């Protein structure tokens, strides 16, 4: 693994926190009944991912950071909700890539199971995002 598991978990946790905030803010702005369920699914998935990453960190005895990733400011700078959703999906795919790279080297069964679930959540959210 190019980055340590600790670094990966901290980076992902910051990114997921940003994802929760972006999805929540976008949902508050959303007037499109077609996009609302997608944003609700993303919000739920990002929150679940945060919980699962925190479970991994607690299991490993790691102190979670309190940071929110830069993704929030970058996403919220995009005024058009459809364009922002496309940006959110790029973030989903980034998490998918990071997890796909890391999972083959994962040796802790608890961490592997949690990260596999986070991967599945992001794959499902990405698939639900309109093209």
Secondary structure, 3 states (H helix, E strand, C coil): CCCCHHHHHHHHHHHHHHHHHHHHHHHHHCCCHHHHHHHHHHHHHHHHHHHHHHHHHHHHCCCCCCCCCCHHHHHHCCCCHHHHHHHHHHHHHHHHHHHHHHHCCCCCHHHHHHHHHHHHHHHHHHHHCCC
